[in-house]
Amino acid sequence: MGVILIAKFTKDLRRLLSATQQIKKAEERVAKLEEQKKQLSEKYQYYQTPEFIEEEARNKLNMAKPGETIVILPNNLNELLNHPQKFQENSLPNWRKWWKLFF
């Protein structure tokens, strides 16, 4: 009879420990989800600000305020900046380019 009680007690103790571990895991997951919710809420608040809306309008829609001028740079700007010789050759007068080609 004592052996049966010990076995039953051990089984119940294991279930209790397992349930406690599951509760801890669930609490950790809840904490992570709450942190994620907080971050998403902060992003949402930022996306609603006039600063963000203005930045998106300027950067993605190429819009400007009245009186401002939009400057669109070429896609190969890095090439032009990294190869100043090509840029200088393009700025040479045509007669000099021909001279350079033949002589």
Number of C-alpha atoms within 10 A of each C-alpha: 5 7 8 9 10 11 11 12 12 12 11 12 12 12 12 12 11 12 12 12 12 12 12 12 12 12 12 12 12 12 12 12 12 12 12 12 12 12 12 12 12 11 11 11 11 13 13 10 10 10 11 13 12 14 13 14 13 14 10 8 10 12 15 13 9 6 6 8 9 11 7 7 7 9 8 8 10 9 12 14 11 10 11 11 11 12 13 10 13 11 10 10 9 11 9 10 14 10 9 10 8 6 6
